[in-house]
Amino acid sequence: MDRLMSMRVFVTAADLQSFSGAAKALGISAPMVGKHINALEDHLGITLFHRTTRRMNMSDLGRVYYERCVAILNDVDATDALVKELSHDVSGTLRITMPVLFGKRLIAPILFSASKKYENLNLDLYFDDSAPDILTERFDLAIRSGFSSLRQGFASRHLISYPMIVCCSPHFATQHAVNELVELNDCTGLFYSRSGQVRPWRFPKADGRTLEIVPQCRLILNDIEAIADAAEAGLGPAWLPSWLVQSRIDEGRLVRLCPEQETLQLNYHLLWPKSEALPAKTRVILDLLRSSI
């Protein structure tokens, strides 16, 4: 017999404490309810109900099985509802904000593909490293980066993480031998900042604490690609996400310093205003980004 249907019959009978009540609720005969329950008991090798002519009670193992059946059936129903929602026409305008270079390199190609697939969906893409206010600017979806958890008041999903890498040009590496992270303090480094404030480069330690390194500041730039260019030009080491510099490392234009050192992960999250029901247009793009990147 269909085990999922048998589980539904079992849960309904347990809720109503009646085989005949379950039969009426499910639109099947009372004998069929009995067959479903018997099939489950035979399959499990246990007794689900202790039955007499006047009453029925779940066994101890029956209660354990009941809790799991309820969870499974809820998941099945939620999955069915999701698929039905996604099958509806995805239309309207979706406003999305994201970091400039990360958005252009990794996110935009995925969204361009989505635009071709969903002809009735209009995408309003906003590339900005200053992280505009989602509510004030009326964005439906935002991509944010950071090392810590996101602020409360918004729904979020983790998108992807990339390790931070200390890298420099091959020439700089030959001129400045760096074997330990602390030796970076004696180097002239390249820093990313929008405010002019220099922040330390951070590395996890075995004891759970964080090692902070602050090389001597030579250049401050508000564009991470320009920092990678400066590092490649031999102006000093830089602390950058792997997605940005890995191709340059593979091509020999940059080299990684202290590659054996464990590094922090830069997390990217999808963020949107909490609501009772997530529109189909938003859910489609959410799921597409998480499955494609």
URBEL-V834329 format. One record per run of one state. SS is the DSSP state (hx for helix, st for strand, lp for the rest). FROM is the first residue (numbers start at 1). TO is the last residue. Records with the same first field share a line. If there is no record, write none. Layout:
# URBEL-V834329
SS=FROM-TO + FROM-TO
This chain:
# URBEL-V834329
lp=1-2 + 17-18 + 27-29 + 45-48 + 52-55 + 59-59 + 87-91 + 99-99 + 118-120 + 128-140 + 147-153 + 169-169 + 176-180 + 187-187 + 193-200 + 205-209 + 214-215 + 222-223 + 233-236 + 251-254 + 257-264 + 274-279 + 293-293
hx=3-16 + 19-26 + 30-44 + 60-86 + 100-117 + 170-175 + 181-186 + 224-232 + 242-250 + 280-292
st=49-51 + 56-58 + 92-98 + 121-127 + 141-146 + 154-168 + 188-192 + 201-204 + 210-213 + 216-221 + 237-241 + 255-256 + 265-273
